[in-house]
């Protein structure tokens, strides 16, 4: 999706209006859902890749956090 296309401007306007009209805890969820919509609009493979990278990063960060809590933080890397 190009930044100067009409679908982008329409989705951005909707995202902007929703973002500023929800409570603070919901703002991150609005941005997450809108980023999924933006990625998925271009092509489904981009969305699959995006979600796969998010899952891998989350898994690795949890494992690193567990290792840091167990022992010496210098052994994490």
Residue pairs with C-beta under 8 A, 6 or more apart in sequence:
1 7
1 8
1 11
1 38
1 41
1 42
2 8
7 41
8 38
11 34
11 37
11 38
11 41
15 30
15 31
15 34
18 30
18 34
19 27
19 30
19 31
19 34
22 30
35 50
36 47
36 50
36 51
39 46
39 47
39 50
40 46
40 47
64 76
67 75
67 76
68 76
